[in-house]
């Protein structure tokens, strides 16, 4: 009887360990899927904003820069709690870096070296959609800074060598 009781306890402990292990595995898989979906969503928004910015810079007679500072875009798109997870934006940056439609280079902006992203493809399939969307609303950061139109400086800043 004592042996049966001991085996029963051992069996129950093993089942509990399996249940906990499966729960942890399930939680990790769900988290990875959620992060993956969010990365894809952010990447899509980045491409949309960059493409819209490129179209806007061409349509306003050179009054706007065709590029966007990557860190401003990050701060605009990420929720405050998401900014604490460096892996999320790193994955978005990897997708942007792999995208041949986007150029990534350092630039002096207000005296500081910043990484900027610039859309390179003209006549994209979504251009007409973006033009209509741009008329409806502008992409703004904190209601003050318009990402889709960054004024050109009066004196061109020198391009800096990449420090990758």
Secondary structure, 3 states (H helix, E strand, C coil): CHHHHHHHHHHHHHHHHHHHHHHHHHHHHHHHHHHHHHHHHHHHHHHHHHHHHHHHHHHCCCCEECEEEHHHHHHHHCCCCHHHCHHHHHHHHHHHHHCCCEEEEEEEECCEEEEEEEECCCCCCCHHHHHHHHHHCCCEECCCEECCCEECCCCCCCECCCCC
